[in-house]
Amino acid sequence: MQSPLTLSVIVPVLNEATGINGVIGHLRDLDRSAEIIVVDGDPAGGTIRNIADRDVVAVLSAPGRANQMNRGASVARGDTLLFLHADTFLPSRAFNAIRRCLADPEKIGGAFGLGVDSPRWYFRVTEQYVSFRTVLTRLPFGDQAIFLRRKYFESIGGFAPLPIMEDVELMTRIRRRGDRICIVPAKVMTSARRWEREGVVSATLRNWMLQFLYCCGVPPKKLARFYR
């Protein structure tokens, strides 16, 4: 009988001290057997110093989400890697959905639908757009909680060391290889804080512009200036 897949949840963080224990508690409520790895891009460890759960694997990394996620993957022990943003919560049966997906040996990973934690009507439109885009392109973004088999992730070299668009680059590489993923219909719930801080319209237009310019071949190093 095949052993059940084990999961390592990798959470890259920077200045998330006030919310990190809430994310960890949420993950523990979902599945206490999952390994949780928090990777702090702050050399002083400002976030990981505030972690109350002593069973969490807390590590430092060079800043940059790609660097942090690769660092987390390098110490992970699970069969499956789940890359989770610190402001995103998983659906209630997320881990079961991952295991069902990867019960098919031809599937190498996947991601979830996107939900935004705000009652504003605009975000319902955003969610529908993301759902359509993901189904059409098979290119989920990092805020959709990408998960991959660990051995597969290692075999393709992990995330490219880019300052931005590391998630798009990775999933594009996977699609070009012809490897199959699952798109789980259940939605993660991500914070609307960045949209609300920067302005919904300006943040959305900026994101679309960055995606367009990246597809046109503009180097991520140049695009990062606009994102920051």
GIURDA-V334049 format. One record per residue. SS is DSSP state (h for helix, s for strand, l for the rest). Layout:
BEGIN
ss:SS
ss:SS
END
This chain:
BEGIN
ss:l
ss:l
ss:l
ss:l
ss:l
ss:l
ss:s
ss:s
ss:s
ss:s
ss:s
ss:s
ss:s
ss:l
ss:l
ss:l
ss:l
ss:l
ss:l
ss:h
ss:h
ss:h
ss:h
ss:h
ss:h
ss:h
ss:h
ss:h
ss:h
ss:h
ss:l
ss:l
ss:l
ss:l
ss:s
ss:s
ss:s
ss:s
ss:s
ss:s
ss:l
ss:l
ss:l
ss:l
ss:l
ss:l
ss:l
ss:h
ss:h
ss:h
ss:l
ss:l
ss:l
ss:l
ss:l
ss:l
ss:s
ss:s
ss:s
ss:s
ss:l
ss:l
ss:l
ss:l
ss:h
ss:h
ss:h
ss:h
ss:h
ss:h
ss:h
ss:h
ss:h
ss:h
ss:h
ss:l
ss:l
ss:l
ss:l
ss:s
ss:s
ss:s
ss:s
ss:l
ss:l
ss:l
ss:l
ss:s
ss:s
ss:l
ss:l
ss:l
ss:l
ss:h
ss:h
ss:h
ss:h
ss:h
ss:h
ss:h
ss:h
ss:h
ss:l
ss:l
ss:l
ss:l
ss:s
ss:s
ss:s
ss:s
ss:s
ss:s
ss:s
ss:s
ss:s
ss:s
ss:s
ss:l
ss:l
ss:l
ss:h
ss:h
ss:h
ss:h
ss:h
ss:h
ss:h
ss:h
ss:h
ss:h
ss:h
ss:h
ss:h
ss:h
ss:h
ss:h
ss:h
ss:l
ss:l
ss:l
ss:l
ss:h
ss:h
ss:h
ss:l
ss:l
ss:s
ss:s
ss:s
ss:h
ss:h
ss:h
ss:h
ss:h
ss:h
ss:l
ss:l
ss:l
ss:l
ss:l
ss:l
ss:l
ss:l
ss:l
ss:l
ss:h
ss:h
ss:h
ss:h
ss:h
ss:h
ss:h
ss:h
ss:h
ss:h
ss:h
ss:h
ss:l
ss:l
ss:s
ss:s
ss:s
ss:s
ss:s
ss:s
ss:s
ss:s
ss:s
ss:s
ss:s
ss:s
ss:l
ss:h
ss:h
ss:h
ss:h
ss:h
ss:h
ss:l
ss:h
ss:h
ss:h
ss:h
ss:h
ss:h
ss:h
ss:h
ss:h
ss:h
ss:h
ss:h
ss:h
ss:h
ss:h
ss:h
ss:l
ss:l
ss:l
ss:l
ss:h
ss:h
ss:h
ss:h
ss:h
ss:h
ss:h
ss:h
ss:l
END
